[in-house]
Amino acid sequence: MCKCTTILSFLAAVLLPGLLAAQLSYDLDIELHDDGRTIYGRSLVVSWVNTASTPTDELYWHVYNNAWSNKDTVFITEGRYYGSTDLPREWGSTEVFNVSMLSTVDVDGNATTSGEKLTFDYVNLVDKTVGVVKLPVAIEPGGSVQVRLEFTSVMPQAFRRSGWGEGGYLHAVQWYPKLGVYEELDGKDQWNCEPYHYMSEFYADFADYNVELTLPERFRNHCVTTGTLEEINNSNGKVVYSSVAEKVHDFAFTVDAEALLLRRTFHEIDYRDDAEEMKISAALGKTPKEVRPQSCEMILLLQPEHAEYANRYFDATAKSLYYFGLWYGTYPYETISVVDPANNARKTGGMEYPRLFTGGARLGMAERTLSPQGVTVHEFGHQFWYGLVANDEFRHAWLDEGFTTFSTNRILDLAFDAPLDTYTLLGQQYYGRAPMTIPSYEEGDKRAMLGLQRWENPESKFFPELSYELRHNNSVQKFLSELPLTTYYPNIEGSASIGLRSSLLRDWGQPLAHPTYDLFDSGLRGVNAYRRPALTLETISRIVGEDVFIRLMYDYHTNFRFKHPLPQDFFDVVAKHAVDAGVDWDSFWQHAYYKNDELDYSAHFVHNDANDNDTYHVEIGVRRRGAFVVPVDIAVTFEDGSVHHGVWDGVDSAKRIEIGDFAVKAVRVEVDPQRKLMLDRDWFNNSKLAKDVEGSDTAWHISMRTMLWAQQVLHYFGGAG
Ligand SMILES: [Zn+2]
């Protein structure tokens, strides 16, 4: 069946160049060895069309499984730089052989068959994660080439996203040679084919995959793949599946003889949210029927000991199919497969591949923890941001991680109960929070003595310096967590979107524009790829308003579905939709993306100068404390409860603004009263009360102070303050 289709797609390429044939196709015939970790690629036939504007006589390939072949690969070496000394317990590697050219087709459709042997070289002999095949002829723009090769991949023991676990689990990703992207990069056409970096993920072209998998029979009905699966043979201890996937840029599969394979169909009517549906359809100028997502089969490969989580996985996947489909256009594929990784292969959890993603669960997780729903919504979200809109993850991870984080938080806030804090007792989670937690102090810090954690005695005349551990911090924590339950109180966490503001406390060492694979600190990835861009999107949505934002995101997604957008493409969509927002978007992205500017506006003073005619001349002072310039709303509240609203251009670093003459005194000034500027580092300095209001202990003034305090407490618990 596989070979038959190869011939068909070859004929299609010959007869209908550029029409029916996909720009890229992979036909694979592979066998998984009985050891459950060695994959023999009997045949990989790739058909590639040059879609760039210059010819090339090379094909560049990702051979990412070689990242696990020795301790000096780019991935492992960069990992050491970032402080990770982990090594795979059992190495993995891929070997490529018998490479030959099958045919070329020129732009006019003239085919030339060939059987010429080719060599598969590596760009770097220590890090064999990038391979190159030199072709005997250059492929002109619009022309195509068909190449065949064989390979053997030994998968590593579960390590950094891929590999096997004891007990027959195999999560096969980056297991076959996959072409890079030939495109314009840094002003010229070239192969964009980075080695496997520690800090970045993947980037490849959309392709049609036709894969024939021969598996040991124990994996029959214990297998999920990127494609739609069909059993075509079962004999001699082997089961043979065909798996077909169109318009995807990678192919993954997972087998686990012990796991449960559960199926459920998503129907939008079971998850319909009338209010959201009305809002989206009205903003997009469509009928509710037109925005409803289509049905889809959900397939869950679940560890038997996690059977109680089946509903949580399905519910989170279905809600994601619903809301992502509503917001950005329906999920276009027939199936979505969810893998719950084996306990001893947890390192393969929380990752996304087209039409297949991994979650992650532990025993005893309480219901109101959003585990594993949180990771399920996030990894599903990548079907839209990375799977369908496929940005270069080497350089611009924020376009997939940031957009996914943003969308995930919106779904968590909209469709799930807020999670409760938990503590763990004898392996089971209970709701509540320890009344105190003991911070960890360094050697030489006398505060460590307060928690009976360390003995710190500075050097003196009579005693030598002493510093030793009395009790390991973790054991104190453990002791606290085992106190009677009465010492715990339940605590409801704030909204997921507001919670993003906790990243404002972290160092923002490099601008968003800095390539992801080259960030100077591994912690910066969580900020620059995930939370900071999500805060930027929330800021834009609050500035432009929900309706404009709905249109803008829908437009960006649908226009760049099955494409590779660059950051500028998104900036252009924002500028197109948000012309009336009063923001200079070029300047906005200079601050938010190209430069590392901090955003912080503050209120400074409110003055009431008595005029002769029993009125007050009101003047306020506001400050720009960061380099980020953006227009800011200002609200001045008066003693009679009335509010004066205005907008300040936010340009000057300190600005006095005359508000006018009023019969009552102004009592309070607030910058950004609706908290639109989610990127503002400090919301505590946004309000200021007038000092000179007569009788500052009046009921009104006290209630203003109380409100200000309550608001700040809420903001504090919601985020970083
Ligand atoms: Zn992610």
Residues whose N, C-alpha, C, O or C-beta is under 5 A from the ligand:
A	BS01	ZN	E401
